[in-house]
């Protein structure tokens, strides 16, 4: 049963999702619409941002792989979705 905050929460979620998609599109070759198809949820977009931070971090490959291993359920899904879009 919806409460008085249901519509406000839905609007906020959609606005955040659009904002994240716009930011990701700005630093990639994907459009905002394609980002929303590849990464449909806010959680997916946040996982993408964290994954990109690790990729761009000034750390060695072992640290990058450790991050991926520790976060395989989120970062792995994002990586697979991105690779599907590229292939």
N, C-alpha and C positions, 0 to 999 in steps of 0.2 A: 504494500500500500504506500503510495507516494506521500511524502510529508511536504511541508512548506518549502523545503530547501531543494527538492528534487530538480525542479526546472533550473534553478540557479546553478546547481552543481553540474548539470548537463551542459549549460551554456559555458561555464568556466572551463570544463573539460574540452569542449570543442574549440574554444578560443586558444587554449594552451596548445592543443594538438596542431592547430594552424600555425601558431607562432613558431613552434619547434620545427615544423616542416619547412617554413620559410627560411629559418636560420640554416638548416641542413642544406637546403637547395642553394643557398648563397655560397656555400663552400664546396659544392659538388657540381657535377655536370647534370644532375637530375633536376627536373622541374618539381615544384611543390606538389603537383598532382601525382607525379610518379613516386615521390617520397611517401605520400600518403598511401599509395598502393603497396609499396614495398614494406613500409613500416606503419601499419595501420593504427597502432595504439601509442599513447603517450609513453608507456613502458618501453615499447620497442625503440622509440626515438631517443629516450634517455639512455638506453643500453647502447645505441649507436654512438651517441656523444661520448660516453665513457670509453667505448672501444676506440674511437678516434683519438681520444686523449692519450690512451696507451700507445697507439701506433705512432703518434707524433712525439711522444715523450723521449727525452734524451736518456734512454736506458738501453741496456743490451738486449739481445734477442731472448736470452734466458728469462729475464724479468717480464718481457712481453708474453712469452709462452706461459709463464707462471700465472699471469693475470688471466689469460684465456682458459687455462686449466681450472683455476679457481672460480671462474664465472662462465663456464661452458654452457649452462642452461640459458643464460641471457645473451651473452656475447656470441655464442655459437649459432644461435637462432638468427641473430642479426646478420652475421657473416654469411650464413647459408642463403638467406633471403637476398642479400646484396649480390652474391655470386650468381644466383638464379637470374636476377635482373640483368646482369652483364652478359650472360651466356645466351 
